[in-house]
Amino acid sequence: MDTDHLNHSSWDCKYNVVFTSKYRTKRLYGELRRELKDRFVTLALQKGCRIEEGELMPDHVHMLIWIPPKYSVSHIVGFLKGKT
């Protein structure tokens, strides 16, 4: 099991996150998809997160992301979406 530890606790917080473009317009094609993948990974590492699995569809994004307990899921997703 892949867990992290502090003095009196251990955790393994993985979240399945799905988000869409406005009105589910099909915007994620070609070069943009490759660029977004690299950018999501880089931004996640800045916050100490790891993207375990991910899939960019033309109108939405699926992500299995490991987030440390000091950050909320909404904070990390807002950070990822805001910077991309």
N, C-alpha and C positions, 0 to 999 in steps of 0.2 A: 504494500500500500504506500502511495506517495503522499506522506504527510509532513508538515512542518511543525516545529516545536518551539515553545517558550518554556520558561521554568515550570509552570504548573498547567500547561495546556498543550494540546496538539490540534491541528485542523487540516482539513482538505476541502476547501470551498471551491467547487466547480459549478458554473452556471451555464445553462443553455440560453443564449440570448438571440433573439430574432428581431431585426428592425427593418423597416421599409422606407422607400422614398415617398415623398408626398404624392398622394393619389396613386401610389404604386406604379408610377411611370417607369418604363423600362429604360433606365439610364446607364446601367453598369455593363458596358460592353468593351471588348478589345483591350487597348492599352490602358484604359482607365482601371480595369479589373486588376491588372498586374501591379499597377501603381498603388491602388488601394490596399492590396494584400501586404505589400512591403510597409506601407505607412501604418496600417493597423498593428502589425507586429512591432514596429519601432515605438509607437506610442504606448502600447501595452507594457513594453519593457521599461519605459520611463517611469511608470507607476508601480513597477514591481509585479506586474501581472504576466501571465503566459497564455497565449492562445493555443489550446490543445488541438482543436480541430476548427476548421472554418470552411465555408462555402459561399461564394459570391454568385448569386443568381441575378438575372437581368433586372429584377424589381425588388429584391430583398437580400439580406445578409443573414446567414446562420453562423453562430460562433459558439464553441464550447470554450469558456474562458475561466482560468484559475485566478481568483481574486483574493488577496489577503484580507483577513477580517477587519483591518483598520480602515478599509475603504468600503463604501456602500456600492451596490451594483449600479444604482442610478448615477452615482458620481463618475464611475468608470465609463459607463456607456455614454453619458453626456460629454465626457472628455474626448472619447474616441470620435463621436459624431461631430462635435464642435470643431475639432482640429482637422477633420477631413472635409 
